[in-house]
Amino acid sequence: MTIEISFTDELTNTRYAPLAVLSAHYQQNHALQPLEKVAIPMKVRDFRAADKLKQVLLSILAGCTTLSEVNQKLRMENMLASVWEWQRFADQSSLSRTLDLLTQTNLVQLRQSTAAICGPHSQVRRHDWRGYLWLDFDLTGLPCSPKAEESQKGYFADKKTAVVGSWHASAPSNTVKRSGQSCFLATATRSSAFNPRCWRRKML
C-alpha cells in the first residue's frame, strides 16, 4: 500500500497530518506489534491494553508533556484515531489508570517490546565494533528568549552577567540623577552631631 497525502474538500480533518502518515506507516509495517505481548491485568471495554499503550505513544509524538493534555490535543482527533481503526481516543483518566495497573512483570514485557521495536532501527546495534564508537555530548547552554516554550533561567559557567543600563556605573552621565542633598565627611564629634546648628552650617 502506498501512503499518499492530498487535499480534501473538508475544512479540516486532523491537526496532526504528519502523525497520521507515521501512524499509517506503523500500521502497514506492524511496527508496534510487540506491544501486544504486554499483558496488563485489566477489563477490556472500548480499548485493549495494547491500544492504550499505543495511544500513550501517540500522545508523546503529538507533543503532550503529560497525559493530562490528551483530552485537549487528541480527544477530538477522530480522523487520526480512524487510522488505527478506533472510533476515538481514550480519555486521559483511562490511560492513567492503565499505566497504574502495570506490574513488575508488565514493565519487563514493556522493556522487551520497546527493545524489539527500536532494535531494527538502532545504529548502535549495526555499528562495526572493530572500530571506535564516538559519542558526542554537547552540554553547552544556549541562550533563548524568556518567551520561549518551557524556557527556564539557567547557569552558564564562566559567564558573567552583562552590564545593563540600569546599573549606575554603566548609565550615561546625562541620565544619572543626583541626590537632593550634598554629601560631607563625617568629621563631626558625637556632641556636635546632635546639634541642629552644626547640621545647618555644614549643609550650607
C-alpha positions in Angstrom: 0.0 0.0 0.0 1.3 3.4 -1.0 0.8 6.2 1.5 -0.4 9.4 -0.2 -1.1 12.9 1.1 -3.6 15.1 -0.6 -6.2 17.9 0.0 -9.8 17.4 0.8 -12.9 19.5 0.4 -13.4 19.5 4.2 -12.4 22.5 6.3 -10.2 20.3 8.5 -9.9 16.7 9.3 -6.8 16.5 11.6 -4.3 18.8 13.1 -1.6 16.1 13.0 -1.2 15.1 9.4 2.4 14.0 9.7 1.5 11.9 12.7 -1.4 10.4 10.7 1.1 9.4 7.9 3.5 8.0 10.5 0.6 6.0 12.0 -0.3 4.6 8.6 3.4 3.6 8.2 3.4 1.9 11.6 0.1 0.1 10.7 1.5 -1.0 7.3 4.7 -2.5 8.8 3.2 -3.7 12.0 5.9 -1.7 13.8 4.1 -1.6 17.2 3.0 -5.3 17.1 5.4 -6.2 20.1 3.2 -4.1 22.4 0.6 -6.9 22.1 2.7 -9.0 24.3 2.3 -6.7 27.3 -0.5 -8.5 29.2 -1.9 -5.9 31.6 -4.5 -7.3 34.0 -7.5 -5.1 33.1 -11.0 -5.3 31.9 -11.4 -4.7 28.2 -14.2 -2.4 27.3 -13.6 0.1 24.4 -9.8 -0.4 24.1 -7.4 -3.2 24.6 -4.3 -2.8 26.7 -2.0 -2.6 23.6 -4.3 0.1 22.1 -3.9 2.2 25.2 -0.1 1.8 25.1 -0.2 2.9 21.5 -2.2 5.9 22.4 0.3 6.9 25.1 3.0 6.7 22.5 0.9 8.8 20.1 0.3 11.4 22.8 4.1 11.8 23.2 4.5 12.1 19.4 1.7 14.7 19.4 3.6 16.9 21.9 1.8 16.0 25.1 4.2 16.5 28.0 1.7 14.8 30.4 -1.3 12.6 30.0 -3.5 15.5 31.3 -3.1 17.1 27.8 -4.6 14.2 25.9 -8.2 15.4 26.2 -7.1 18.8 24.8 -5.0 17.6 21.9 -6.2 14.1 20.9 -9.6 13.6 22.3 -11.3 15.2 19.3 -9.0 13.8 16.7 -11.4 11.1 15.3 -9.8 11.1 11.9 -6.4 10.4 13.4 -8.0 7.6 15.5 -9.6 6.1 12.4 -6.1 5.4 11.0 -5.8 2.9 13.9 -9.3 1.7 13.4 -10.5 3.3 16.6 -13.6 5.4 16.8 -12.0 7.9 19.1 -9.1 8.3 21.5 -9.4 7.1 25.1 -9.9 9.6 27.9 -6.8 10.7 29.8 -8.0 9.2 33.0 -8.5 5.9 31.4 -4.9 6.0 30.1 -3.6 6.9 33.5 -5.4 4.0 35.2 -4.0 1.6 32.6 -0.4 2.7 33.4 -1.2 2.4 37.1 -2.1 -1.2 36.6 1.4 -2.1 35.2 3.1 -4.7 37.3 6.8 -5.5 37.5 6.2 -8.3 35.0 4.5 -5.9 32.7 7.4 -3.5 33.0 9.8 -6.2 31.9 7.5 -7.1 29.0 7.3 -3.4 28.1 11.1 -3.1 28.0 11.3 -6.1 25.8 8.7 -4.8 23.5 10.3 -1.4 23.1 13.6 -3.1 22.5 12.0 -5.2 19.8 10.5 -2.0 18.2 13.7 0.1 18.4 16.2 -2.7 17.8 15.9 -2.9 14.0 16.5 0.9 13.7 19.3 1.1 16.1 22.6 2.4 14.6 24.5 1.2 17.7 23.5 -2.4 17.0 24.5 -2.1 13.4 27.8 -0.5 14.3 31.1 -2.2 13.3 32.6 -2.8 16.7 36.0 -3.4 15.2 36.4 0.4 15.2 35.6 3.1 17.8 32.1 4.4 18.7 32.2 8.1 19.1 29.6 9.7 21.3 29.3 13.4 21.1 27.7 15.1 24.1 27.2 18.8 23.7 26.2 20.3 27.1 26.7 23.9 26.0 23.9 26.1 27.2 22.2 28.1 24.6 20.5 31.5 25.3 16.9 31.7 24.4 14.1 34.2 24.7 12.2 34.4 28.0 9.0 33.8 26.0 10.4 30.6 24.5 8.3 27.5 25.3 9.4 25.9 28.6 12.3 28.3 28.9 13.9 28.4 32.3 16.6 30.5 33.9 19.9 28.6 33.8 23.5 28.9 34.8 26.4 29.4 32.4 29.8 28.5 33.8 32.5 31.2 33.4 29.9 33.7 32.1 29.5 37.0 33.9 26.2 38.8 33.9 26.3 41.5 31.3 26.3 45.1 32.5 22.8 46.5 31.9 21.7 50.1 31.6 20.0 50.1 34.9 23.4 49.9 36.7 24.7 53.2 38.0 28.2 52.5 36.7 27.0 51.9 33.1 24.4 54.6 32.9 25.2 57.7 30.8 26.1 60.8 32.7 23.0 62.7 31.4 20.7 60.0 32.9 22.3 59.9 36.3 20.1 61.6 38.8 21.9 63.4 41.6 20.8 63.3 45.2 19.0 66.4 46.5 21.4 66.7 49.5 25.1 67.3 49.3 27.5 64.9 50.9 30.0 65.8 53.6 32.7 64.0 55.5 31.7 62.5 58.9 34.2 64.6 60.9 31.8 66.0 63.4 32.1 64.8 67.0 29.4 62.9 68.8 28.3 66.0 70.7 28.1 68.2 67.6 26.3 65.5 65.5 23.2 66.1 67.5 23.5 69.9 67.4 20.9 71.3 64.9 23.1 74.4 64.4 26.0 72.3 63.3 24.0 70.4 60.8 22.6 73.6 59.2 26.1 75.1 59.0 27.6 72.0 57.3 24.7 71.7 54.8 25.3 75.3 53.7 
